[in-house]
C-alpha cells in the first residue's frame, strides 16, 4: 500500500462478535471526516479499531505513523497511540474533579510535540469550561460533560481526534448549544477529526469529508458536497436531502439587510448581515426548497434565481417525484445542488440532462 | 466467682485484633488480584475459581478446619515450611491462624471488590487507555479509586469475620493463651468454666462491635449509592 504523509489510511477486515466488517478508505490530515451511516453499520467498530480498543486485521496509518499494520505484525497499544477519543456517553472519571480530569491525559502525554498551541488555558477558553474546573463531573449537565471530555482528549496532545457520536446522548437543545464549540475546534485547530454520527444534520454542519457506511462496508467516501450530489448514493433520496455549499461574503446590502454570498457558479442572497466581505460560511440548500423555470422569472418573490444546467434525473422509486441534480452557472461548471420536484412538472417542462434552466431557491440556511 | 482478671480478658482481645489486622492486610493483598481477575477475565473456568474462593461460605468450619489442620500439620506443606525455620508444624501457631483466617475470610473480601470492579465495566479503563495510561497505571489511577466502596466493604467484612471466627480456630489453633486463644475461643472457655462476668464482658463487647460494623457498612453503602451517577 502506498500512503502519503498527508493522509490517513484505514483498512480493517474481520469479524467481531458475529459482525463482519470490511472497510478501507483514506482521509485527509485536515478537517473533519464524518463516518456516517445507520445504526449497526460498523462506524463505531471502525473508530474503535482506529483507537486500538478493538483489534481486526488491517492497517491504520496516520501520516507517517504506523499504528497498525497486520501484514508486518505491527499493533501499537491504545495507550501508546497519541490520539484523543470522545465517547458517546459521559465518560469523565467520577472520582476526579473537572480540572483533574482535564489534566489526566495531559500529565501522561509528557512533552509530545504538537502542531497547535494546545495549552490548558486556551482549551478551557475554547470550550467555555473555565467556571467548571473545581466541580465534580457528577454536578455537570450532559453538554458540559461532553465539552470537558473533548477538552480532556485535546489536552493529551493527540495527533488525531476520534469522536464517537459525542452528541447522541444529548437532547436537541443541548446539541445546539454544543455544536458551535465543535465548529470552533474545526476553525482553530489543524488537528484531523474523525466524527462518527448517524445524524445527517450534524454531519452536514461539521464534516468536510464523508465516509458513507452500510452493513460493515464503505459505500462511498469523498468530499461532503460530492457525496451529497451523487445520484447513485442514498443521500440524495433521503426525505431531508440537502446540499452544503462553501461560500464567502461578497457584500452586504445595507438597504435591505441582505448578505450576498459568492458560491461556485453564482451568487446566493441570505437575509441578515452575515459578516464582513471575504468571510467564509457554509450554506445549506434543501432539495425540497429548489424549483426550476425555463426562463428567468422577473415577477417572483424568490430572490435566488440562478442559471443552472441539469446533470441527472432519478426516479426515486416514486411515481410522483423525481430527484434532480443541477450544476450552477449558465455553462453548468459551478457547484451542484439537488432538487426534488414532481414528475408532472418535469414532464411539462421537458427537463432532461443537459437542459439549461433557472434554479429558484426558496431558502438558503447558514449552517456554519 | 473471684475478682476480674484483666490480663485474662485483655490477652485474647489483643490477640484477636492483631490477627484480624494482619489477616485483613493479607486479604487485600491476595484478594485484590483474584477479584480483578474474576471481574475482568473472559476465561470460561473463572466461575470454577470463584466457586473455590466462595466455598468457605457454605462449608462447615469444622470441615475447613480439618483440612487446614492436615495442610498445616507436620506431614503437610505447612509442616515443611515450618521445618525451614526449625519448627515442626504450623498448626497451633499464630502463623497457622493467619493462614486459616485468610482462606476462611477470603470470600467476604473478594466478592465486594469483584462486584465493584464489575460495576464500572470496561469504559473507564478504555478512557484511561485513550489518555495514555498503561494498564498498570489505569489500575491504580482509575480502577482502585472507583472501586473504593468495594475495598472498604471488603476490608470491614474481612476484619469483622476474622474477629468472629470460632470453629476453624478451634480446629487448627486450639486454645493456647497468648498464642492462639482468640476472643471467640476465650468466651467459650469462660462459659465452660462458668466465668459468667468475663463471658458477659466479651460477648457484650462483640454485640456492640458487630452492631457498629454492620451500621458502618450500611452507611458507607448509602453514601456511595447516593454519590453514584
Interface residues (C-beta under 8 A of the other chain):
Chain A: X51 X52 X53 X77 X78 X79 X80 X82 X83 X84 X85 X87 X91 X93 X94 X95 X104 X105 X108 X109 X138 X152 X153 X156
Chain B: X123 X124 X126 X127 X128 X129 X130 X131 X132 X133 X134 X135 X137 X138 X141 X142 X145 X146 X148 X227 X228 X229
